[in-house]
Structure formats: C-alpha cells, structure tokens
Amino acid sequence: MKQLQMSYGQSQCKRLKSALIGGKKITRLNAYIDLGIFELSSRIGELEKQGIVISRQRITVYNRYGEKTNVMEYRIEKTENNG
C-alpha cells in the first residue's frame, strides 16, 4: 500500500511541477480541478524538498455566494535558473 501511495504522489508532483514551470499560478481549487491534486500543500512540500523554490501569495476571490474569501496562490518566479 505504501508503494502505491508513493507513486501516486510522485505523478501528482510531476503534473504540478510541469504546470508551475509552465508559468501557471495554482490554487487549491484549480489544482483539484485541473491537475487532480487534492492535497496541494503536501505536493508543494514535496517539490520544495527537491529544492524547487515556490512563491506563495494570499489572494482574494469570490465564492459561489458572492462573498470575498482569501486563498493561497502558488507559483514559480521566472529566473535565469528555471526559465
């Protein structure tokens, strides 16, 4: 069972890393919808353990009821080292 969880998380990390390197900004909701990642913070932590520097910014969005709410947005800053 542990091996299955490891490969599952690794494939999610690959999708997340590819999206971030491609310039996409990721929130928990679009990680779930677009990438099939439910535990985004865990995958972010795994990428950071690999040495990838990921920026965080709290942004304000509107929920389905029209109310303002804050969510975390993740991205990789463009540098000479990562594109």
C-alpha positions in Angstrom: 0.0 0.0 0.0 2.8 2.4 0.8 4.4 1.9 -2.6 1.1 2.7 -4.3 0.8 6.0 -2.4 4.4 7.0 -3.2 4.0 6.6 -7.0 0.6 8.3 -6.9 2.1 11.3 -5.1 5.0 11.4 -7.4 2.9 11.5 -10.5 0.9 14.4 -9.0 4.2 16.1 -8.3 5.2 15.8 -11.9 2.0 17.3 -13.1 2.3 20.1 -10.5 5.9 20.8 -11.4 5.1 20.9 -15.1 2.3 23.4 -14.5 4.3 25.7 -12.3 7.4 25.7 -14.6 5.0 26.4 -17.5 4.1 29.7 -15.7 0.7 28.6 -14.2 -0.4 30.0 -10.9 -2.0 27.3 -8.8 -4.7 27.5 -6.1 -6.1 24.5 -4.2 -9.3 24.6 -6.3 -7.6 24.6 -9.7 -5.1 22.0 -8.5 -8.0 19.7 -7.8 -9.9 20.5 -11.0 -7.1 20.9 -13.5 -4.4 18.5 -12.1 -6.4 16.0 -10.0 -4.5 17.0 -6.8 -6.5 17.1 -3.6 -3.6 17.6 -1.1 -1.9 20.5 -2.8 0.1 21.6 0.3 1.6 18.1 0.6 2.7 18.2 -3.1 4.1 21.7 -2.7 6.1 20.5 0.3 7.5 17.5 -1.7 8.6 19.8 -4.5 10.3 22.2 -2.0 12.2 19.2 -0.6 13.5 18.7 -4.1 14.9 22.2 -4.0 12.3 24.0 -6.0 11.6 27.5 -4.8 7.8 28.2 -4.8 6.4 31.6 -4.1 3.1 32.0 -2.1 0.7 34.8 -2.2 -2.6 35.2 -0.4 -5.2 36.4 -2.9 -8.9 37.4 -2.6 -11.5 35.6 -4.6 -15.3 35.4 -4.5 -17.0 32.2 -3.5 -20.2 30.8 -5.1 -22.3 33.1 -2.8 -20.5 36.2 -3.9 -18.6 36.5 -0.7 -14.9 37.5 -0.6 -12.6 34.9 0.7 -8.8 34.5 0.8 -6.9 31.6 -0.8 -3.2 30.8 -1.2 -1.8 31.0 -4.7 1.5 29.2 -5.6 3.9 30.0 -8.5 7.5 29.7 -9.5 9.2 33.1 -10.2 10.9 33.3 -13.5 14.7 33.4 -13.0 17.7 32.5 -15.1 17.9 29.1 -13.4 14.3 27.9 -14.1 13.3 29.6 -17.4 
